[in-house]
Amino acid sequence: MKKNFIYTVTFLLCGVLSFSSCEDMLNVESNRVEYEFEDWTLNDSVYSVLGILKSVQAVGDRQILLNELRADLVTASENKAVVDVKQLCNFIYDVENNPYLDVKDYYAIINNCNIYLARVDTTLEKNHVKLMLPEYVAVKSVRAWTYLQLAINYDNVPYFTEPILTHSAAEDVMNRPTLSREQLMTNLINDILPYENPAIYPMPAWDKDGKVLKFGYGSSGVDVDTKKLFMPVRMLLGELYLWRGMNGDYIKAAQCFYNQITGAGTNATAPKYNDKSFSIRYTSENGKIMNDSYSRRFSLKDFTANSDAGVLMLIPYANSELIGTTSNLASVFSPENENGGAQVLASPGMISLARRQVYRYYQGEDPKKPDLVEYSTNYEYPGDLRIKATTYSQLGTDDAMTEYNNVIAKFNLENGGIGSLKTFYTPGVRTTCIVLQRPEHAYLRFAEALLGMAREGYAGALELAMEVLKVGVKDNYTVLKNPVYAERNKLNANGEPIKSGYEIADNGIDTIFTYVKEKYLAQFDDSLGYNFTDQAFDGNLGIHSRGSGDSERNIYYALSDTCIARYIGVLEEGVITRTLTREDSITYVSDLVIDELALEFAWEGTRYGDLMRFARAMNDNDVIAKRIAGRDFSNDVSYRHHEFQFDQALYTKFSNEANWYLPLPADVVAPVNPDDLPVEDLPTVEGE
C-alpha cells in the first residue's frame, strides 16, 4: 500500500508534559514541579501512567460511538442528530472532517506507552519488591487494549513498539507494512502473556497516606480501586485469542475467562454474577416493577463504591470542563432539554429483540414454590426487562415520559430515591464514568470460547455454553475432544462393545471405557475440565435470568429441537419441517449468545466488534449483515427466520467483509512541538 501516513514527533512524554491539569484524575495536593527523565522515582512512574490514562480519556466517547452507531442497536434521530453522528449511523466515513474518525488519539496513547516502557526501570526494588512493575504491566495492558481497538476498527494498522521521538524514527515507521489483525493479535498475545497471573503481576494500587486516591467526579471525588483503570490481562488475553481464532485459541480463551471468573492462581474470592434479586422483580402478575433499584444495576452514569453495577474496567471523567476532561455521551444519548431531542434512540430491532424474549415468572423468593403466572404474555412490560431498565420510554409511570420514546438511559439515568418508580434525566448533567468491562463479559466470553471449541469437535462445550445462559455455572464440567461412544447392550462377536459415532484412529492407544448415560465412552482425543463447585457459585443463575426471570425452567429458552426449529423458522403448527443437525444446534446457541450480548451490554461500546468477531468465527456474514440490515424493523422473529424483514441495500453492503472496516486516515500521529507543552505541578504519592 502507499505509505502516505504523516508521522511526526509525538512527544507527550507519558503525561508529565501531556495534560494541563490532573485535578480530574486525582484529588490530592500538589507539591512537585518537575523531574528529569533519568533515575525515575516511583512518583515519576505513577504520574507518567496518569498521563497515559489522560490520553485514554480522549478516546472514551468514540469507543462507545464507533461500536454502537454502526451496529444494530441504535437508530439516528433525523431532526436531532448532528452531522458527525448521523454520518456514522449511515456508514458515511468523512475521515477529513469527522472527529470520531481521527485515529491520532489512539496512536498518542500507544506512543506514550512506548516512551514509558522504554524508560521505566522495573528492577528498582524496595524491601525486595519491584516498585514499578505494576505500572509496567498496566501500561502493557493499555497498549495492547489500544491496538486491539485499532484492529477492530481498521483491520490492518501500523504497528510499532519503540518511542517515536524524531522525524527519522517517524519515517522508519511510515515505510513499514501494516499488520493484519491476526499478525497484530499474535504480537499482542506474546507481549502480555508473561503477565497473565494477577497474583504475581498485580495492577497498580496507588494510595496517599494509606488511603485510596480519589478520582475527580466533583469536589469530593469518588473512591475507585485503581486496578479498575486497566483491563485485566486475563480478560484482554482471552479477547485476543477469540479475535485470532486459530487452532487451539478457543481453548486458551476459555481458560483465560475461566481463570478470571474463578480467580485461579490467586487468593481472590470467586465472584458470583447473579443472585435472587435478578429473578424477583414483580409485585403481581400484571408486571409492576417493585422499585427502581433494578434499573440502577445497569446505569453507567456514575460508578461509586456503593454502586450495584459491577465493573472490571472504567474510564473516569470530570463533571465540569473547569475541572478536567469531560465526556459528551449524555449529549448524544439523552434529550438536550425537557422538550426531548436525543440524537440517537434504541433501534426498533433492539426493542423487538427484547420484547420477543419470554419472561418466566415465579412467586416469592423460593423458585421451588408453585408458579403464580407461568409466562409473561399478559405483563404490562412484556419480554426481557433490561430494555425497561435502560430506556426512558420503559421507566416510571409519568405519562409525559411517553414523548421520550426509546431514549437510551444508561449514560444519564437519575432515580427518584428508594422505592420510587420514577426515573428521569437532568439536562446538562454529564456522564462521569464509561464502563468498558463488567464481570458479565467474562461469562459470556467464556460461552463464546466454548462455542468455538464445539465447532472444533469438543463434546459438552455446546451444552456448557448453554448452561452459562440458562442455568448458571455451579458444577464440575468436563468436555471431550472427538469422543467415540459404544452402545452398552450391543456386543460384537468377541463380546466387545460395538463402536458408534466417530471412527477410532489406529494409534495404538488403549481403549478407555467409562459410562456416559446409556453409552460407553470408548475413546477421546483430549479432555478439559472447568470446576465451579466453589460455594461462591452456589447462587449463580443463567445470564439470561438477569432480564428474563426464571430461565432455568423456561421451556421456550432451551437447547431443544423445538426451540431450535422455532428460532430458525422450520416449526409449523408444532411440527419440525426438516431434520435438524448438530450444526443447527451450534448456530442456535451461538445466536443466543449474540442476542444476550445485546440484551446485557446494549450501547456500552462492544456491539459492532462482537458482530464482526462472531461472523468471522462462524464463517457466516449474515451474523452481522442481517442484524444491521434489520435494525429499523420491529421483527417478531429472529433474523434466521424466513419472515424476518430487513433493508436489502444494507444487507448487500455488509455481506461483503471489505465494507466492515473504517478507512485509515492519512494522519496517524499528530505533530506536537514539545517546547510548547507546559510542565505542571504534580502531586506526590506514598512510596517514593
CORNOR-V242935 format. One record per residue. N is the residue number from 1. RES is the residue in one letter. D_LAST is the distance of its C-alpha to the last C-alpha in whole Angstrom. Layout:
[[N RES D_LAST] [N RES D_LAST]]
This chain:
[[1 M 48] [2 K 48] [3 K 45] [4 N 44] [5 F 41] [6 I 39] [7 Y 36] [8 T 34] [9 V 31] [10 T 28] [11 F 25] [12 L 23] [13 L 20] [14 C 18] [15 G 18] [16 V 17] [17 L 20] [18 S 22] [19 F 22] [20 S 23] [21 S 22] [22 C 19] [23 E 21] [24 D 23] [25 M 19] [26 L 17] [27 N 19] [28 V 16] [29 E 16] [30 S 15] [31 N 14] [32 R 12] [33 V 15] [34 E 15] [35 Y 13] [36 E 15] [37 F 15] [38 E 15] [39 D 12] [40 W 10] [41 T 6] [42 L 5] [43 N 6] [44 D 9] [45 S 10] [46 V 10] [47 Y 12] [48 S 14] [49 V 15] [50 L 16] [51 G 18] [52 I 20] [53 L 20] [54 K 22] [55 S 24] [56 V 25] [57 Q 26] [58 A 29] [59 V 31] [60 G 31] [61 D 34] [62 R 36] [63 Q 35] [64 I 37] [65 L 40] [66 L 40] [67 N 40] [68 E 43] [69 L 45] [70 R 46] [71 A 47] [72 D 49] [73 L 48] [74 V 48] [75 T 51] [76 A 51] [77 S 52] [78 E 55] [79 N 55] [80 K 51] [81 A 49] [82 V 48] [83 V 49] [84 D 46] [85 V 46] [86 K 49] [87 Q 49] [88 L 47] [89 C 49] [90 N 52] [91 F 50] [92 I 50] [93 Y 47] [94 D 47] [95 V 44] [96 E 45] [97 N 45] [98 N 43] [99 P 40] [100 Y 39] [101 L 40] [102 D 38] [103 V 36] [104 K 33] [105 D 31] [106 Y 30] [107 Y 30] [108 A 27] [109 I 25] [110 I 26] [111 N 26] [112 N 22] [113 C 21] [114 N 23] [115 I 21] [116 Y 18] [117 L 19] [118 A 20] [119 R 17] [120 V 14] [121 D 14] [122 T 14] [123 T 15] [124 L 11] [125 E 11] [126 K 10] [127 N 13] [128 H 15] [129 V 13] [130 K 12] [131 L 9] [132 M 11] [133 L 14] [134 P 15] [135 E 14] [136 Y 16] [137 V 19] [138 A 19] [139 V 19] [140 K 22] [141 S 24] [142 V 23] [143 R 25] [144 A 28] [145 W 28] [146 T 29] [147 Y 31] [148 L 33] [149 Q 34] [150 L 35] [151 A 38] [152 I 39] [153 N 40] [154 Y 41] [155 D 42] [156 N 41] [157 V 38] [158 P 37] [159 Y 34] [160 F 31] [161 T 28] [162 E 27] [163 P 26] [164 I 29] [165 L 28] [166 T 31] [167 H 35] [168 S 36] [169 A 33] [170 A 35] [171 E 38] [172 D 37] [173 V 36] [174 M 39] [175 N 41] [176 R 40] [177 P 42] [178 T 41] [179 L 40] [180 S 42] [181 R 40] [182 E 41] [183 Q 39] [184 L 36] [185 M 36] [186 T 36] [187 N 33] [188 L 31] [189 I 32] [190 N 31] [191 D 28] [192 I 27] [193 L 29] [194 P 27] [195 Y 24] [196 E 27] [197 N 26] [198 P 23] [199 A 23] [200 I 22] [201 Y 20] [202 P 19] [203 M 18] [204 P 14] [205 A 14] [206 W 12] [207 D 12] [208 K 11] [209 D 12] [210 G 14] [211 K 16] [212 V 16] [213 L 16] [214 K 19] [215 F 21] [216 G 23] [217 Y 27] [218 G 27] [219 S 27] [220 S 25] [221 G 24] [222 V 24] [223 D 22] [224 V 22] [225 D 20] [226 T 18] [227 K 20] [228 K 23] [229 L 21] [230 F 22] [231 M 25] [232 P 25] [233 V 26] [234 R 29] [235 M 31] [236 L 30] [237 L 32] [238 G 34] [239 E 35] [240 L 35] [241 Y 38] [242 L 40] [243 W 40] [244 R 41] [245 G 43] [246 M 45] [247 N 46] [248 G 44] [249 D 41] [250 Y 42] [251 I 42] [252 K 38] [253 A 38] [254 A 39] [255 Q 37] [256 C 34] [257 F 35] [258 Y 37] [259 N 33] [260 Q 31] [261 I 34] [262 T 34] [263 G 31] [264 A 32] [265 G 30] [266 T 27] [267 N 27] [268 A 28] [269 T 31] [270 A 34] [271 P 34] [272 K 37] [273 Y 38] [274 N 41] [275 D 43] [276 K 46] [277 S 45] [278 F 46] [279 S 49] [280 I 50] [281 R 51] [282 Y 54] [283 T 56] [284 S 59] [285 E 61] [286 N 61] [287 G 58] [288 K 56] [289 I 52] [290 M 51] [291 N 48] [292 D 46] [293 S 43] [294 Y 44] [295 S 43] [296 R 40] [297 R 39] [298 F 39] [299 S 38] [300 L 35] [301 K 35] [302 D 32] [303 F 30] [304 T 28] [305 A 27] [306 N 31] [307 S 33] [308 D 35] [309 A 34] [310 G 32] [311 V 30] [312 L 28] [313 M 27] [314 L 27] [315 I 26] [316 P 25] [317 Y 27] [318 A 27] [319 N 31] [320 S 31] [321 E 31] [322 L 30] [323 I 27] [324 G 26] [325 T 27] [326 T 30] [327 S 33] [328 N 36] [329 L 37] [330 A 39] [331 S 41] [332 V 43] [333 F 43] [334 S 44] [335 P 47] [336 E 46] [337 N 48] [338 E 51] [339 N 53] [340 G 52] [341 G 51] [342 A 48] [343 Q 48] [344 V 48] [345 L 49] [346 A 49] [347 S 52] [348 P 55] [349 G 54] [350 M 51] [351 I 53] [352 S 56] [353 L 54] [354 A 52] [355 R 56] [356 R 58] [357 Q 55] [358 V 57] [359 Y 56] [360 R 57] [361 Y 57] [362 Y 57] [363 Q 58] [364 G 55] [365 E 52] [366 D 54] [367 P 55] [368 K 58] [369 K 60] [370 P 63] [371 D 62] [372 L 63] [373 V 63] [374 E 62] [375 Y 61] [376 S 60] [377 T 63] [378 N 64] [379 Y 60] [380 E 60] [381 Y 57] [382 P 58] [383 G 55] [384 D 52] [385 L 50] [386 R 47] [387 I 49] [388 K 49] [389 A 46] [390 T 45] [391 T 47] [392 Y 49] [393 S 52] [394 Q 52] [395 L 50] [396 G 52] [397 T 55] [398 D 56] [399 D 58] [400 A 57] [401 M 54] [402 T 57] [403 E 56] [404 Y 53] [405 N 54] [406 N 51] [407 V 49] [408 I 45] [409 A 43] [410 K 40] [411 F 38] [412 N 39] [413 L 41] [414 E 41] [415 N 43] [416 G 45] [417 G 44] [418 I 44] [419 G 48] [420 S 49] [421 L 50] [422 K 49] [423 T 47] [424 F 46] [425 Y 44] [426 T 43] [427 P 43] [428 G 40] [429 V 38] [430 R 35] [431 T 34] [432 T 30] [433 C 29] [434 I 31] [435 V 31] [436 L 31] [437 Q 31] [438 R 33] [439 P 34] [440 E 37] [441 H 36] [442 A 36] [443 Y 39] [444 L 41] [445 R 39] [446 F 40] [447 A 44] [448 E 44] [449 A 43] [450 L 45] [451 L 48] [452 G 47] [453 M 48] [454 A 51] [455 R 52] [456 E 51] [457 G 54] [458 Y 52] [459 A 54] [460 G 52] [461 A 49] [462 L 51] [463 E 52] [464 L 49] [465 A 47] [466 M 50] [467 E 49] [468 V 45] [469 L 47] [470 K 50] [471 V 49] [472 G 46] [473 V 44] [474 K 45] [475 D 47] [476 N 46] [477 Y 47] [478 T 49] [479 V 50] [480 L 52] [481 K 52] [482 N 56] [483 P 58] [484 V 61] [485 Y 63] [486 A 67] [487 E 69] [488 R 70] [489 N 73] [490 K 74] [491 L 75] [492 N 76] [493 A 79] [494 N 77] [495 G 76] [496 E 73] [497 P 71] [498 I 71] [499 K 68] [500 S 68] [501 G 65] [502 Y 63] [503 E 65] [504 I 64] [505 A 62] [506 D 64] [507 N 61] [508 G 63] [509 I 60] [510 D 62] [511 T 62] [512 I 60] [513 F 62] [514 T 60] [515 Y 62] [516 V 60] [517 K 62] [518 E 66] [519 K 65] [520 Y 64] [521 L 61] [522 A 62] [523 Q 59] [524 F 56] [525 D 54] [526 D 50] [527 S 49] [528 L 46] [529 G 45] [530 Y 43] [531 N 42] [532 F 42] [533 T 43] [534 D 40] [535 Q 41] [536 A 38] [537 F 41] [538 D 44] [539 G 44] [540 N 43] [541 L 46] [542 G 47] [543 I 44] [544 H 48] [545 S 48] [546 R 45] [547 G 48] [548 S 51] [549 G 52] [550 D 53] [551 S 53] [552 E 53] [553 R 57] [554 N 58] [555 I 60] [556 Y 60] [557 Y 56] [558 A 57] [559 L 57] [560 S 61] [561 D 64] [562 T 65] [563 C 61] [564 I 61] [565 A 64] [566 R 64] [567 Y 61] [568 I 62] [569 G 65] [570 V 68] [571 L 69] [572 E 72] [573 E 74] [574 G 72] [575 V 73] [576 I 70] [577 T 72] [578 R 71] [579 T 69] [580 L 65] [581 T 63] [582 R 60] [583 E 59] [584 D 60] [585 S 58] [586 I 55] [587 T 55] [588 Y 56] [589 V 52] [590 S 50] [591 D 52] [592 L 51] [593 V 47] [594 I 47] [595 D 49] [596 E 46] [597 L 44] [598 A 45] [599 L 46] [600 E 43] [601 F 40] [602 A 43] [603 W 41] [604 E 38] [605 G 37] [606 T 38] [607 R 42] [608 Y 43] [609 G 41] [610 D 42] [611 L 46] [612 M 46] [613 R 44] [614 F 47] [615 A 49] [616 R 48] [617 A 48] [618 M 51] [619 N 53] [620 D 54] [621 N 54] [622 D 56] [623 V 52] [624 I 51] [625 A 54] [626 K 56] [627 R 53] [628 I 52] [629 A 56] [630 G 57] [631 R 54] [632 D 57] [633 F 59] [634 S 59] [635 N 60] [636 D 61] [637 V 61] [638 S 58] [639 Y 58] [640 R 60] [641 H 63] [642 H 66] [643 E 66] [644 F 63] [645 Q 63] [646 F 61] [647 D 61] [648 Q 62] [649 A 61] [650 L 57] [651 Y 58] [652 T 59] [653 K 56] [654 F 54] [655 S 56] [656 N 55] [657 E 51] [658 A 51] [659 N 51] [660 W 48] [661 Y 45] [662 L 44] [663 P 45] [664 L 42] [665 P 42] [666 A 42] [667 D 39] [668 V 36] [669 V 33] [670 A 34] [671 P 33] [672 V 31] [673 N 30] [674 P 27] [675 D 28] [676 D 29] [677 L 26] [678 P 24] [679 V 20] [680 E 19] [681 D 17] [682 L 13] [683 P 12] [684 T 8] [685 V 7] [686 E 6] [687 G 4] [688 E 0]]
